[in-house]
Amino acid sequence: MNQAVIEATRSFCETILCELPQKAANLGEYFYGSAISLLENDTEHTWYLFFEKEVLSDIAFNLLFEENLCENDLDDLLKEIANQIIGSAKVLLEEKYPNNTYQLNVPEFMGNVCRPFPIQLQDTHHYLIKNSTFVIAR
């Protein structure tokens, strides 16, 4: 599952931002977050996505042709990003493991989140793109 999320993240960034994400050594302090659950054979895996506002602005411009997003727009954008990335990972998993069952739940907006993150994370991936950082973890 971890590798599918990495592949889906790279594909999303390459398609929407026309750039591949790089591993980030250092992270920013302030993020906007979303969470989405992917069930694999009835086992729930919750994925958390945290993005700095600058990268969200780039995504919004390329995906929605919008600038200067308000809080409600960030809510919708982050849920859409979670759906696209984790939804793509789900498709990759279904292709690789056709005997398993996968179900994607509705994403939730977490709002403004500061580091250290308020939840225990594992399988953490820190990325740098367009001079901004983001984190995907479960």
C-alpha positions, 0 to 999 in steps of 0.5 A: 500500500505504501508504494502505491501511495508513493506512486500516486503522489508522484503521478499527481504532482507530475500531472497537476504541477508538471514537476516531480516531488523531491524528498524533503529534509526539512519541513515547514511549520504550518500546514493544512490537512486532510484525512482519508481512510482506505479499507483493505479487506476490512482493515482501515488505513487512515492516510493524512495529507498535510500541505503548506499553503503555498503548494496548495495555491499552486495546485488550486491554480493548475487544477481549478484555475483559482487564486487566493483561496478562502478557508472553504475553498481550501477545505474542498481542495484538500479533500479533492487532493486526498481523493485523487491521490489515495483514490489513485493508490486504490486503483493501483492496489486493485490492479496489483492485488485483484483478490483483495477488496478496497474501499475509499471513504469520504475525506475529512478536512483537518484545517490548519495544522502545526508541527509537531503533528497532533497524531502519531504518524507512520509510513511518513513521506516528506516532499518538497515541490515548488519550494514548499513542503507537504507530508503524506503519512498514515 
